[in-house]
Amino acid sequence: MAKRYRGQGGVSTVRPGGHPEEVFLKIKIAPDCIRYLKNILEGYEYLAFMVPLNGREGIVALHTTSSLKNNLIAVLENLPFPVSFLYD
């Protein structure tokens, strides 16, 4: 029988592939707001692709395009909970 995989999920480590249009934002929110943010982003079709990096700490990666970056930031700044932008 094969061993169960116990490593890090590959999806949570995805970084932009260097395409000139790709933008990667890393934010921190309250962990209980992650599902709410996911639902908001699904309502704005194609605005951003969300990947929770550390759900317990509320760290989330957002993949978007350079043409939609300003719209995404405007949505994040108007959410009813605090959003902190993380810079590497």
Buried (B, 14 or more C-beta within 10 A) or exposed (E): EEEEEEEEEEEEEBEEEEEEEEBEBBBBBEBEBBEBBEEBBEEEEEBBEBBBBEEEEBBBBBBBBEEBBEBBBEBBEEEEEEBEEEEE
